[in-house]
């Protein structure tokens, strides 16, 4: 399955994010290729891409978790 996504590092261009059901992974070589220290842009993404609202919820949960780890 392919979907078009927004990449804040390349705001003037839509990017393709592909989900491979056989490998159960997400791939976005055109996004990853521009990142520093990436050895294989064809490799699966190590993160799940979310919209701004979902990202806010994830960041809040991570902050809460790490606060408990630091106490």
N, C-alpha and C positions, 0 to 999 in steps of 0.2 A: 504494500500500500504506500502511495506517495501523497504527501501533502505539502503545500507551499507554506513556508514560515517566514517570519520577520527575523532578521539577524541585525542586531544593533551595531555590529561592527561593519556591516555593509548595508546601510539604510536605503540606498537607492535601488536595490536589487532584491527581488524575491528569491528565496533559497528553497531547495527541495530537501525534505526530510523523508527518509524511507524507512518503513518498518518491514523487516523480513520475518515472516511468521515461522519459517523453517529454523532460523537461528534465534528467534525470539529476541532480536536486538534492533536498535535504531541506528541508522547510518545517515551521515550528511557530509560527504567528502568535500564538497565545495565550501562548506563552512569551516570544517576542521583544517583544510589545507592552508588557510591563512594564519593559523595560530602558531606561535613560537614553540619550539621543542616538540613538535608532533612528528613522530617517526613514520607513521603510516596513516595517511588521511583516509584510507579505505577501511580502517578498523572501525569497529562499532563505537558509538558514543558511550562515554562512561557516565552520562547524566541523562535525566529525563527533562525535556524542555517543557516549560509551563508558561502560562500567560502571567501578566503582572499581578493579578489578584491572587492566583494560586501561589505564586512565588512569595508574596507577602505572608501568606499563611504558613508556608514551609519555613521561612526565615524566623517567624515568631516561634514556631515549634522548636527549631534548632536552638534559638537563644534560650528558651526555657530549659531545654535539655542540658545545654552546656553550663548554665547558671547552677543547676543542681550538681554538676560534676565538680564545679570549682568551690563549692561550700565546704 
